[in-house]
Amino acid sequence: MANLNVEFMGLNLKNPIIVGACTLSATVEGAKDLEEAGAAAIVYKSLFEEQIIMERAQLSDELDEYAHRNAEMTSLFPALEHAGPKAHLLKLKEVRENVNIPVIASLNCLYDVTWFEYAKELEDVGVDALELNFYQMPIDGEKTAEQMEEEKVKIVETLKERLSIPFSIKLSPYYTNILNFVQRLDKAGASAFILFNRLFQPEIDVETEAHVTNFNLSNPGDFKLGLRYVGLTHGKVKGDLCGANGIYGSTDVLQMLLSGAKTVQMVSSLYKNTPAVIEKVLYELEEWMDKKGYKSVDEFRGKLSDKELKASDVYYRAQYLDFLLHPEEVINKNLMR
């Protein structure tokens, strides 16, 4: 019988499936449903400093609406201020206390001081680990890529000193040299890396000539960029690797594990296919391992990573060269799939 147990960031997980940060785990009922479906861990929805700042500004504007009407009316209102992350922390604590699988908190901040402040508050709630979303839009042309990366490295170094729980870094693929950046974060003390984050992208309605916001789910196959970098990174850093973005079925999970990931994060597939898809994926993983004769995930994890393939250049440009040498064969092969 195949054993799906894995160790990720020092946490013992019953299988490699982690539910990524989303609204599905935002309630106790939702978190329990995910646990019953077979999820090995859940990442609670992200605490966004940017959202807190916007909510605080909105509250201030709404209270100021009455500031200049008359003293008698405004005296009816007590001095109010936004509660900051307190509501988020209370809901997170409730979920943590009502499920039996690891709960990972997710954090996205704008300033160094709040990275440290909010990270400590999340740890105090009792979560098992922390996920830091490192995504910074390069809106300042004067700031170099090295400066932006160095800021994040220093945040990791400081958090390593201040936190007692493990923490992972969820990265976007848009750094100048993602491999070097991961190595620097690894040396700074990060416990794991999630490759890659799914980012908001602007969209314009050409009829109304206005920006619109859509619920932008990933698509099957979107994980392939992460697959490349998991394969290139496996065995070259101390931190664990997790594949994300577009993980829909067991084949996607297996590809990530074979390239070197210890775990994967699923989100969009759960929205489209309900959390019951986790049970199906786990059944198919066990079935594949039994057929191949693997007793544990570690027996095949990283088997097809860059480190294990050694002389192969499959993660660099093999398909491109095949196309140059045998274009008709490559085209016909893909059309027949």
C-alpha positions in Angstrom: 0.0 0.0 0.0 1.4 3.4 -1.1 2.4 5.8 1.7 1.7 9.4 0.8 3.2 10.9 3.9 5.6 13.8 3.4 7.5 16.2 5.6 7.2 19.9 4.6 8.9 22.7 6.6 9.2 20.2 9.5 5.5 19.5 9.5 4.4 15.9 9.1 1.7 15.8 6.4 -0.5 12.8 5.5 -0.1 13.6 1.8 1.4 16.3 -0.5 -1.9 18.2 -1.1 -2.1 21.7 0.5 -5.0 24.0 -0.1 -3.6 27.3 -1.0 -4.8 30.6 0.4 -8.4 31.2 -0.6 -11.9 31.9 0.8 -12.7 28.2 1.0 -10.9 27.9 4.3 -12.1 31.3 5.6 -14.7 29.6 7.9 -14.6 26.7 10.3 -17.2 24.8 8.2 -15.2 25.4 5.0 -11.9 24.3 6.7 -13.5 21.2 8.0 -14.9 20.3 4.6 -11.3 20.6 3.1 -10.0 18.4 5.9 -12.6 15.8 5.3 -11.9 15.9 1.6 -8.3 14.8 2.4 -6.3 18.0 2.4 -3.0 17.6 4.4 -2.9 21.2 5.3 -4.6 24.5 4.6 -3.2 28.0 4.0 -5.7 30.4 5.5 -6.7 33.4 3.3 -4.1 36.1 3.2 -3.8 39.0 5.6 -3.2 42.0 3.2 -1.8 45.1 4.8 -2.9 47.0 1.7 -6.5 46.0 2.4 -6.3 47.1 6.0 -4.9 50.5 4.9 -7.8 51.0 2.4 -10.4 49.9 5.0 -8.9 52.3 7.5 -9.0 55.2 5.1 -12.6 54.4 4.1 -13.7 54.3 7.7 -12.0 57.6 8.3 -13.8 59.2 5.4 -17.2 57.9 6.5 -16.7 59.3 10.0 -15.4 62.6 8.8 -18.6 63.0 6.8 -20.3 64.3 10.0 -17.4 66.3 11.3 -18.6 69.7 10.1 -22.4 69.4 10.6 -22.8 70.5 14.2 -21.2 69.6 17.5 -24.4 68.2 19.0 -24.7 65.6 16.2 -21.1 64.6 16.1 -21.1 64.1 19.9 -23.4 61.1 19.4 -20.5 59.2 17.8 -17.7 57.8 20.0 -14.1 58.0 18.8 -13.7 55.0 16.5 -10.8 53.5 14.7 -10.2 50.6 12.4 -9.4 47.3 14.3 -6.5 46.5 12.0 -5.8 42.8 11.7 -7.8 41.8 14.8 -10.8 40.4 13.0 -8.6 38.4 10.7 -6.7 37.0 13.6 -9.8 36.0 15.5 -11.3 34.1 12.6 -7.9 32.4 11.9 -7.7 31.3 15.5 -11.1 29.8 15.4 -10.2 27.8 12.3 -6.9 26.7 13.9 -8.8 25.4 17.0 -11.3 23.4 15.0 -9.3 21.4 12.5 -6.7 18.6 13.1 -4.5 19.3 10.2 -1.8 22.0 10.0 -3.0 25.6 9.4 -0.6 28.0 7.7 -1.1 31.7 7.9 -0.5 33.8 4.8 0.9 37.4 4.9 1.3 40.2 2.3 2.7 43.5 3.6 4.0 46.7 2.2 6.4 47.9 4.8 9.2 46.2 6.8 7.8 47.1 10.2 4.4 45.5 9.4 6.0 42.4 8.1 7.6 41.9 11.5 4.5 43.1 13.5 1.9 41.0 11.7 4.1 38.0 11.4 4.5 37.9 15.2 0.8 38.4 15.7 0.0 35.5 13.3 2.5 33.3 15.1 0.8 34.1 18.5 -2.5 32.9 17.2 -1.0 29.4 17.2 -0.6 28.6 13.5 1.8 25.9 12.5 3.7 27.9 9.9 3.7 31.1 7.9 3.6 31.9 4.2 5.1 35.2 3.1 3.9 36.6 -0.3 6.9 38.4 -1.8 5.5 40.3 -4.7 6.5 43.9 -5.4 5.5 45.8 -8.5 8.5 47.6 -10.0 6.8 51.0 -10.3 9.9 53.0 -9.4 12.3 53.0 -12.4 15.1 54.3 -10.2 15.2 51.3 -7.9 17.3 48.4 -9.1 16.4 44.8 -9.1 19.2 44.2 -6.6 17.8 46.8 -4.2 14.3 45.2 -4.3 15.7 41.7 -3.7 18.0 42.9 -0.8 15.0 44.4 1.0 13.3 41.0 1.0 16.4 39.1 2.0 16.8 41.4 5.1 13.1 40.8 6.0 13.8 37.0 5.9 16.9 37.4 8.1 15.0 39.4 10.7 12.0 37.1 10.7 14.3 34.1 11.1 15.6 35.7 14.3 12.2 36.7 15.7 9.9 33.7 14.8 9.9 30.2 16.3 7.7 28.7 13.6 8.8 27.8 10.1 7.9 30.1 7.2 7.8 29.8 3.4 8.2 32.3 0.7 5.6 32.4 -2.1 7.3 34.0 -5.1 6.3 35.5 -8.4 8.5 34.4 -11.4 9.3 38.0 -12.3 12.7 38.4 -10.7 15.7 39.0 -12.8 17.3 35.7 -11.7 14.8 33.7 -9.7 17.4 30.9 -9.0 19.9 33.3 -7.4 17.1 35.0 -5.4 15.9 31.7 -4.1 19.4 30.7 -3.0 19.8 34.1 -1.2 16.5 33.7 0.6 17.4 30.1 1.4 20.7 31.2 3.1 18.8 33.9 4.9 16.6 31.3 6.6 13.5 30.6 4.6 12.1 27.1 5.3 10.4 26.6 1.9 9.5 28.1 -1.4 6.2 28.1 -3.3 6.6 28.4 -7.1 4.7 30.4 -8.2 2.1 32.9 -7.0 -0.9 33.7 -9.2 -0.9 37.5 -9.5 -3.7 40.0 -10.3 -3.5 41.3 -13.9 -5.3 44.3 -15.1 -8.1 44.0 -17.6 -10.0 46.6 -19.6 -13.6 46.5 -20.8 -13.3 48.1 -24.3 -17.1 48.9 -24.4 -17.2 50.9 -21.1 -13.5 52.0 -21.5 -13.0 51.1 -17.8 -10.9 48.7 -15.8 -12.7 45.6 -14.5 -11.8 43.1 -11.9 -12.6 39.4 -12.6 -12.3 36.3 -10.4 -9.2 35.1 -12.3 -8.8 31.4 -11.8 -5.8 29.5 -13.1 -6.0 27.1 -16.0 -4.8 23.5 -16.4 -1.2 23.6 -17.5 -0.3 26.9 -15.8 1.9 25.0 -13.4 4.6 24.4 -16.1 6.6 27.5 -15.4 6.8 26.5 -11.7 7.7 22.9 -12.8 10.7 24.2 -14.6 12.0 26.1 -11.6 11.2 23.4 -9.1 13.2 21.0 -11.3 16.1 23.5 -11.5 16.1 24.2 -7.8 15.6 20.7 -6.3 18.7 19.5 -4.4 20.4 22.9 -4.6 18.8 24.6 -1.6 18.0 23.5 2.0 14.5 24.7 1.9 11.6 22.6 0.7 9.8 23.2 -2.6 6.1 23.5 -3.3 4.5 23.7 -6.8 1.5 26.0 -7.3 -0.7 27.7 -9.9 -2.8 25.5 -12.1 -2.5 22.2 -10.2 -5.8 20.4 -11.2 -5.3 16.7 -11.1 -3.1 13.8 -10.1 -0.9 14.0 -13.3 -0.1 17.6 -12.4 0.8 16.6 -8.8 3.0 13.7 -10.0 4.9 16.0 -12.4 5.7 18.4 -9.6 6.8 15.6 -7.3 9.0 14.0 -10.0 10.6 17.4 -10.6 11.4 17.7 -6.9 8.5 19.4 -5.1 7.5 18.0 -1.7 4.0 19.4 -1.8 1.6 21.2 -4.1 -1.0 23.9 -3.6 -4.5 23.5 -5.1 -7.1 26.3 -5.3 -8.7 26.8 -8.7 -9.5 23.1 -9.2 -11.3 23.2 -5.9 -13.5 26.1 -7.0 -14.2 24.5 -10.3 -14.6 20.8 -9.2 -15.5 21.2 -5.5 -13.1 20.0 -2.7 -14.1 16.4 -3.5 -11.5 16.5 -6.2 -8.8 16.1 -3.5 -10.1 12.6 -2.7 -10.0 11.7 -6.4 -6.4 13.0 -6.7 -5.2 11.1 -3.7 -6.8 7.8 -4.9 -5.1 8.2 -8.3 -1.7 9.0 -6.7 -1.9 5.8 -4.6 -3.0 3.8 -7.7 0.0 5.2 -9.7 2.5 4.5 -6.9 1.2 0.9 -6.5 1.4 0.3 -10.3 5.0 1.6 -10.3 6.0 -0.2 -7.1 6.7 2.9 -5.1 6.1 2.5 -1.3 6.7 6.2 -0.5 6.8 9.6 -2.2 10.5 10.0 -1.4 11.3 7.0 -3.6 10.5 9.0 -6.7 10.5 12.6 -5.7 13.0 14.6 -7.7 13.8 11.6 -10.0 13.4 13.9 -13.0 15.0 17.0 -11.5 17.9 18.8 -13.2 20.2 17.6 -10.5 19.3 13.9 -11.0 19.2 14.1 -14.8 22.8 15.6 -14.8 23.9 15.8 -18.4 20.4 16.5 -19.7 19.4 20.0 -20.8 15.7 19.3 -20.7 15.0 22.2 -18.3 16.9 24.7 -20.5 16.0 24.4 -24.2 15.7 20.7 -25.3 12.2 21.1 -26.8 13.4 24.2 -28.7 16.3 22.2 -30.2 14.1 19.3 -31.1 11.8 21.7 -33.0 14.8 23.1 -34.9 16.1 19.7 -35.8 12.8 17.9 -36.4 10.0 20.4 -36.8 7.5 18.1 -38.5 8.0 15.3 -36.0 7.4 17.7 -33.1 4.3 19.2 -34.7 2.7 15.8 -35.6 3.5 14.5 -32.1 1.7 17.4 -30.4 -1.3 17.2 -32.8 -1.8 13.5 -32.0 -2.1 14.1 -28.3 
